[in-house]
Amino acid sequence: MKTKQFKLALLMLFVLLSVSLYSQDKFQISIPTYEPESVIDKITSDVKNDLKIVDIDEVEIIDIDDLAPQDAVQTILFIRNMLAVGAGFGFGENTFLWTLHAAYYLRLMIFANSALYVSLGAVYEGGDYDQYKSSLIDVQLKFLMFTAISKMMEIRLIYGPMFAYGFGSQKYDFEGYSSKDKLTQFTAALVVGLQLMIAAQWSLALHTNIFAYQSQTWKPEGGGGENKNNSTFGLINRNNIFAISLFFYLGGR
């Protein structure tokens, strides 16, 4: 009896051991191992990707001083439409000239640090000479470049050609003899000047004709022959008007 019980116990133990070994082999779990540094790197990378964090080492730091003037925050743009008004004066040998002027400026082309403008304006010009006085209305056409010469573009060099046609009269008075002539005048000149940005809506400009060719024709009102005079002026303030203009910005980019 005891022998049968012992055999039965051995059989049950064998069955339990077999089931236990089979279970361990079937459901054995493989646990991967990581080096400490690789685990930390993986977690950091996952967090960056989830939160879209940019590594500061990958960001290029740009000094604003290295930016081109047109890219800086405080860059002042070349406005498309401008209106200028002002006055001028000039001196020659026994001559005093003065002007009042107004002009409209339209930007034709824009470049990295400059812009090309066309200008159409009118000028009232008065002249006081030893023996006669003159008054003219000039219609002027200019093609001017405005080129920035400072880092923030607030100071600009102005240069370009100017063409004008004027009409008016001159009065001649010498030792009791007087006459009045009809006067026409053609002028071609090279304009140079500086523009200073004062505020967001206006600026101040100083300019003159550094070189000018002028052709005058006059004819006595009472009849008589026509006279003509051609002259050139190559010095600042010598029969060349030195003008001051206020520029007002009318808008447009």
C-alpha positions in Angstrom: 0.0 0.0 0.0 2.8 2.4 0.9 4.6 1.5 -2.3 1.6 2.5 -4.5 1.3 5.8 -2.6 5.0 6.6 -3.1 4.8 5.8 -6.8 1.7 8.1 -7.2 3.5 10.9 -5.4 6.5 10.6 -7.7 4.3 10.6 -10.7 2.5 13.8 -9.6 5.9 15.5 -8.8 7.1 14.6 -12.3 4.0 16.1 -13.9 4.3 19.3 -11.9 8.0 19.7 -12.8 7.2 19.2 -16.5 4.5 21.8 -16.5 6.7 24.3 -14.7 9.6 23.9 -17.1 7.2 24.2 -20.1 5.7 27.4 -18.8 9.1 29.0 -18.2 10.2 28.1 -21.7 7.0 29.3 -23.3 6.5 32.6 -21.5 10.1 33.6 -20.8 10.4 37.5 -21.0 13.5 39.0 -22.5 14.5 42.3 -20.8 16.8 44.4 -22.9 19.8 46.2 -21.3 21.0 49.7 -22.0 24.0 51.5 -21.1 23.1 54.4 -18.7 24.2 57.1 -21.3 22.3 55.6 -24.2 19.1 55.5 -22.1 19.4 59.2 -21.1 20.2 60.2 -24.7 17.1 58.3 -26.0 14.8 59.9 -23.4 16.2 63.4 -24.2 15.8 62.9 -27.9 12.2 61.7 -27.5 11.3 64.7 -25.3 12.8 67.1 -27.9 10.9 65.5 -30.7 7.7 65.6 -28.8 8.0 69.2 -27.6 9.8 70.4 -30.8 12.7 71.8 -28.9 15.6 73.2 -30.9 19.1 72.5 -29.6 20.7 75.8 -28.8 24.0 74.5 -30.3 22.3 74.3 -33.7 21.0 77.9 -33.7 23.2 80.4 -35.5 23.5 83.7 -33.6 23.5 86.7 -36.0 24.9 90.1 -35.0 22.5 92.9 -36.2 25.6 94.9 -37.0 26.4 92.3 -39.7 23.0 92.7 -41.4 22.7 94.7 -44.6 21.0 98.1 -44.0 17.9 97.0 -45.9 17.5 94.0 -43.5 17.9 95.9 -40.2 14.8 96.6 -38.1 15.2 100.4 -38.2 15.8 100.5 -42.0 13.9 103.4 -43.6 12.4 102.5 -46.9 12.6 104.5 -50.1 9.1 105.8 -50.4 7.5 105.5 -53.8 5.8 109.0 -53.9 7.3 112.2 -52.5 6.5 115.9 -52.6 9.3 118.5 -52.2 9.0 122.3 -51.5 11.6 124.8 -50.8 13.7 127.8 -51.6 17.1 128.6 -52.9 19.6 131.3 -53.6 22.8 131.9 -55.6 25.4 134.5 -56.2 27.3 135.5 -59.3 29.4 138.4 -60.4 27.2 141.4 -59.5 24.3 139.0 -59.4 21.8 137.7 -56.8 19.5 134.9 -57.6 16.6 133.4 -55.6 14.0 130.7 -56.2 10.8 129.1 -54.8 10.2 125.6 -56.0 7.9 122.5 -55.7 8.3 119.1 -57.3 6.7 115.7 -57.3 9.0 112.6 -57.1 8.1 109.1 -58.3 10.4 106.1 -57.7 11.3 104.3 -60.9 13.7 101.6 -59.6 15.0 100.4 -56.3 18.3 98.8 -55.6 20.1 97.4 -52.5 21.1 100.8 -51.1 19.7 103.3 -53.5 16.7 104.2 -55.6 16.1 106.1 -58.9 13.5 108.8 -58.9 12.0 110.9 -61.7 10.9 114.4 -60.7 8.7 116.9 -62.3 8.5 120.4 -60.8 8.1 124.1 -61.2 10.5 126.9 -60.1 9.9 130.6 -59.8 13.3 132.3 -60.2 14.1 135.9 -59.6 17.4 137.6 -60.6 18.8 141.0 -59.5 21.6 142.2 -61.7 23.5 145.5 -61.9 21.5 146.8 -64.8 18.4 144.6 -65.1 16.1 142.3 -63.2 14.6 139.1 -64.4 11.8 136.8 -63.4 11.3 133.2 -64.8 9.1 130.2 -64.3 11.0 127.1 -64.9 9.6 123.6 -65.6 12.1 121.1 -64.5 12.6 117.4 -65.2 15.1 115.5 -63.1 16.4 111.9 -62.9 18.0 111.5 -59.5 19.7 108.7 -57.6 19.2 108.6 -53.8 22.0 106.5 -52.4 22.4 105.7 -48.7 25.8 106.6 -47.3 25.1 105.8 -43.7 24.4 102.4 -42.0 20.8 103.0 -41.2 20.1 104.8 -44.6 19.1 108.0 -42.9 21.7 110.0 -44.8 21.6 109.8 -48.6 23.6 111.2 -51.5 21.6 112.8 -54.3 22.9 113.1 -57.8 21.7 113.1 -61.4 20.8 115.2 -64.4 18.3 118.0 -64.6 16.7 119.6 -67.6 14.6 122.8 -67.5 12.8 125.1 -69.8 11.8 128.6 -68.5 9.9 131.6 -69.7 9.5 135.1 -68.3 10.8 138.6 -68.7 13.7 140.9 -67.9 13.8 144.6 -67.4 16.8 146.7 -68.4 17.5 150.1 -67.0 20.7 151.9 -67.7 21.4 155.7 -67.5 17.8 156.6 -68.3 17.3 154.0 -71.0 14.9 151.2 -70.1 13.3 148.3 -72.0 11.5 145.1 -71.2 12.3 141.8 -73.0 10.6 138.5 -73.4 13.0 135.8 -72.0 13.2 132.1 -72.6 15.8 129.9 -71.0 17.0 126.3 -71.4 19.2 124.7 -68.7 20.9 121.3 -68.4 22.7 120.6 -65.2 24.2 118.0 -62.9 22.5 118.1 -59.5 24.3 116.9 -56.3 23.1 117.1 -52.7 22.4 115.4 -49.4 19.1 114.2 -47.9 18.7 113.8 -44.1 15.8 111.7 -42.7 14.3 113.8 -39.9 11.1 111.9 -39.2 9.0 109.1 -40.5 7.0 111.3 -42.8 9.5 114.0 -44.0 13.1 114.8 -44.6 15.4 117.7 -45.4 17.6 118.0 -48.4 20.4 120.4 -49.5 21.2 120.5 -53.2 22.8 122.5 -56.0 23.8 122.4 -59.6 27.5 121.5 -59.5 27.7 122.1 -63.3 25.2 123.8 -65.6 24.8 124.8 -69.2 22.4 127.6 -69.9 21.0 129.1 -73.1 19.0 132.4 -72.9 17.1 134.0 -75.7 15.4 137.4 -75.3 13.5 139.7 -77.6 12.3 143.3 -76.9 8.6 143.6 -76.4 8.5 146.7 -78.6 10.0 144.9 -81.5 13.5 144.3 -82.6 16.0 141.6 -83.2 16.4 138.5 -81.1 19.5 138.0 -78.9 21.0 134.9 -77.5 23.5 134.1 -74.9 25.1 130.7 -73.9 27.0 130.2 -70.7 28.3 127.5 -68.3 28.6 127.5 -64.6 31.0 125.1 -62.9 31.3 126.2 -59.3 28.9 125.8 -56.4 27.1 129.1 -55.6 28.3 130.9 -58.7 25.1 131.4 -60.7 24.1 127.9 -59.5 21.2 127.9 -57.1 21.9 126.4 -53.6 18.5 125.1 -52.5 16.9 123.7 -49.4 14.0 121.3 -49.8 11.5 119.7 -47.4 10.4 116.2 -48.7 7.0 115.0 -47.6 6.2 111.3 -48.1 3.0 110.6 -49.8 3.1 106.8 -49.3 3.6 103.7 -51.4 6.1 100.9 -51.0 
